[in-house]
Amino acid sequence: MNLAMKDTQPVKQYTYDEILEAAERTNPRLQLLKEGYNAIYYDETISDKYNLLLQPDGKCYFLDPNSKSMKNEILRELTPEEYAKLDLVKGRDY
């Protein structure tokens, strides 16, 4: 087949604002939780030192990355005050 002779449609050009709007609509953490997977992320409002592990059951833990073993270690579950700062809540968001 000669592709040079094939009718092609022009590619739509998106503006910067349209790209940003599409990126804001996509939330990978929320998608992971809805599909039953854990979400690991960093939220400076809760801790500037540790990552967070948010599980589909709604529980959240502090993670300490261990550079020697190359694994994350669960330190502890969040306190009620720390849970109040979470931006995703089971039953409300997923």
Backbone torsions as a table, in degrees:
resi	resn	phi	psi	omega
1	MET	NA	135.6	179.6
2	ASN	-91.5	107.1	-176.8
3	LEU	-69.6	-23.3	179.8
4	ALA	-66.2	-24.0	-178.8
5	MET	-94.5	-7.8	-177.8
6	LYS	-74.9	136.6	176.0
7	ASP	-70.4	128.2	178.2
8	THR	-123.5	150.4	178.1
9	GLN	-92.4	142.9	177.5
10	PRO	-67.1	146.8	179.0
11	VAL	-77.6	131.6	179.0
12	LYS	-69.9	134.5	176.8
13	GLN	-93.7	124.5	-179.9
14	TYR	-98.6	146.3	176.1
15	THR	-81.2	163.7	177.7
16	TYR	-58.8	-42.3	179.6
17	ASP	-63.7	-38.2	178.4
18	GLU	-66.2	-37.6	178.1
19	ILE	-67.1	-43.5	178.4
20	LEU	-63.6	-40.4	179.3
21	GLU	-63.2	-41.9	178.3
22	ALA	-64.7	-39.6	179.2
23	ALA	-65.5	-35.9	179.7
24	GLU	-70.9	-27.8	179.4
25	ARG	-75.5	-21.2	-178.4
26	THR	-95.6	124.8	178.5
27	ASN	-126.4	98.4	-176.7
28	PRO	-60.5	-34.3	178.4
29	ARG	-62.6	-45.6	-179.2
30	LEU	-63.9	-40.9	178.8
31	GLN	-63.1	-43.8	177.7
32	LEU	-60.0	-46.4	-178.4
33	LEU	-64.4	-41.1	178.9
34	LYS	-62.9	-31.9	-179.6
35	GLU	-87.5	1.8	175.9
36	GLY	90.2	14.8	179.4
37	TYR	-102.3	158.8	173.7
38	ASN	-76.5	150.0	175.8
39	ALA	-119.3	125.4	176.8
40	ILE	-110.2	129.0	-178.0
41	TYR	-155.9	177.2	-179.2
42	TYR	-119.1	130.3	178.2
43	ASP	-134.5	107.3	-175.4
44	GLU	-65.5	-23.5	179.4
45	THR	-71.2	-22.1	179.8
46	ILE	-98.3	-45.2	178.4
47	SER	-155.1	133.1	176.4
48	ASP	-95.3	3.4	-177.3
49	LYS	-113.4	-32.9	-172.6
50	TYR	-119.4	154.1	171.4
51	ASN	-82.2	167.4	178.9
52	LEU	-117.7	143.8	173.4
53	LEU	-115.4	112.6	177.9
54	LEU	-106.2	123.9	-177.3
55	GLN	-99.6	156.1	-179.9
56	PRO	-59.8	-22.8	178.8
57	ASP	-79.4	-1.9	176.9
58	GLY	98.5	-8.8	178.9
59	LYS	-79.6	147.6	-178.3
60	CYS	-135.0	140.1	-175.8
61	TYR	-131.7	153.2	170.4
62	PHE	-82.6	138.0	176.7
63	LEU	-115.2	138.7	175.6
64	ASP	-114.0	112.8	179.4
65	PRO	-70.5	127.7	179.3
66	ASN	-102.4	110.7	-175.9
67	SER	-71.5	-23.6	-179.9
68	LYS	-74.6	-48.5	-178.2
69	SER	-89.4	-8.2	-179.4
70	MET	60.4	32.5	178.6
71	LYS	-131.3	155.6	173.7
72	ASN	-88.6	136.2	177.5
73	GLU	-108.6	131.3	177.2
74	ILE	-75.5	122.8	-179.9
75	LEU	-87.0	-56.1	-178.7
76	ARG	-168.2	165.3	174.9
77	GLU	-79.2	154.0	179.2
78	LEU	-66.3	152.3	174.2
79	THR	-81.3	166.1	177.2
80	PRO	-56.6	-36.2	179.0
81	GLU	-66.9	-38.0	178.5
82	GLU	-71.9	-38.0	176.5
83	TYR	-59.7	-35.7	-178.9
84	ALA	-63.4	-21.7	-179.4
85	LYS	-87.9	-9.4	-178.7
86	LEU	-64.6	141.8	178.7
87	ASP	-91.5	-12.0	175.2
88	LEU	-119.8	128.1	-177.1
89	VAL	-129.7	129.6	178.0
90	LYS	-61.4	135.5	-178.8
91	GLY	93.5	-27.3	176.6
92	ARG	-101.3	-49.0	-174.8
93	ASP	-102.3	-25.2	-179.6
94	TYR	-150.2	NA	NA
